[in-house]
């Protein structure tokens, strides 16, 4: 339970950065990097961005973070 409390960023859970080793961009299979607050993932290859919601990366190839705003 302490791990969950330590990951709280306001009311939003952040993603564990070690997950980046295991996941890749669904569009091009490129590596992903986290934003400063770990709430957006950006592909190093094609530049696609993916939202992180309550610590869970939303890796949908056809939905951009900016389309949701």
Buried (B, 14 or more C-beta within 10 A) or exposed (E): EEEEEEBEEEEBBBBEEEBBEEBBBBBBEBEBEBBEEBBBBBBEEEEBBBBBEEBEBEBEEEBEBEEEE
